[in-house]
């Protein structure tokens, strides 16, 4: 029955799309870009798993239209007009100068409803309050000390034994899966001081990461579909909505399990993280002294799930693309290793070339391929485009990393050197030109933490092991709000005996 309803739905949607495409192609060109190319570009944004080179074509198309495309015709599909931009001046205007006119909007909140009511989905006053709360945690000096300790401890006692085991038995392992588990354990430790130990030589199933990935895919497909269509899917309990329902249950179950185990540990006096995690921050700020009550437990659940999502999906995705890129560029790997040997793998601030190689990965494979905002009032952008209220402004973060107008003719090359000044420091690049961590008042709150985790993990692995990526492994991105690898990254790990 389920597949019957699904087939009928797919046939009617396809018929609808074909008719609309015929009408679409018969209309005139937009900004001098032929409609066929425009459609291809839109499709690449909507279905990033077509292949990575389609993203290059989106960048080309944006370049031809001077960085901005106003797609009036697209409104038939989502019910909203779309303006796609890669122009740094527009990015600055939307994310900073005219910030109050560009919230994420109520649809965004609905698309990521699995995260609950948190900083990520809030706008205006509610967002200000949430941001203040999370900031009070991330800028707390004890939080930095505690996170650094947690990260190194998980690498030494969690990651190294797994890599040693895989190396000894010459196992083929999925690096993406390893990074997801490592960062997940770290994120749980940071948020409530409890280690669920997903990373281990038993290669235990990790239902939480799978659930988060499914939730990301469902959120992405909601962005692509007309509102009423995904709601119909949800009502019928089919497709990605069915997966999301299961994912939601899993997330809630794992959350409840971790919280109760944490409470057991606390009751036994094994709590070593007083005042520097989410549980603690509620106490530190006096926001929510009674967080254990049912009403505030939801607040705690939403904040923790969002924090883990922000930390785990982004950082593990970037680490995966980093090892993929480094494997394709042995000279870069040699330079990173040389730098680590000259310094100490734990002195992360001295590892400038490694930092540059991570920035280069962020440029070419940003974990968040697009940023989306909704205009409240009509506005004129610095590029001269006039938009109506309710226009969806999409910042093409992924395409921006692949544009000659921003990065020069060698923009497709993986060249960490572009991030290093003549004095040997990291080059400062405007966030409006490189919005991988977003920019303006809503800029990512975890940039330093992310770099610390990525550098510590990468330095440890490159210092101790040779990573041999499986030949001809397909490196395709998933169709998701996060740029995960669709088939993971299979590799063998050879110990260097250092
Ligand atoms: C490579 C790693 C990371 C990348 C590329 C990244 C990127 C981003 C981006 C693009 C946004 C803006 C999203 C939007 O406005 O739609 C964001 C927001 C945010 N990130 Fe990160 N992030 C990373 C790691 C982290 C980590 C480790 C944390 C943990 C503290 C974190 C915490 C946050 C928070 C709390 C926000 C919401 C800020 C707000 O809306 O005011 N991120 N991040």
Boltz pocket constraint, residues with backbone or C-beta under 6 A from the ligand:
constraints:
  - pocket:
      binder: B
      contacts: [[A, 119], [A, 120], [A, 131], [A, 134], [A, 138], [A, 307], [A, 310], [A, 311], [A, 312], [A, 314], [A, 315], [A, 318], [A, 366], [A, 367], [A, 368], [A, 370], [A, 371], [A, 372], [A, 435], [A, 436], [A, 437], [A, 438], [A, 441], [A, 442], [A, 443], [A, 444], [A, 445], [A, 446], [A, 447], [A, 449], [A, 450]]
      max_distance: 6.0
